[in-house]
Amino acid sequence: MSRFDARLASGARIFHSIMVHFESGLPIQIEDRFVNPAICPRYRDFRAITPNAYLTAIAPTTRADR
């Protein structure tokens, strides 16, 4: 288990968002995201900042796998 594994207790609160990304009016990607509120407590109001911008500011990506 790495330090990035998110282990939550049964019944723990979690944020969930589903976003569809569009290009030229066509849906091209769906994003189904679960976020631990203990790490990202303000993950809920995206009128001023995008979810990606918020998460990158809180926990910058250091490694990504495809």
Secondary structure, 3 states (H helix, E strand, C coil): CCCCCCCCCCCCCCEEEEEEEEECCEEEEEEEEEECCCCCCCCCCCCCCCHHHHHHHHCCCCCCCC
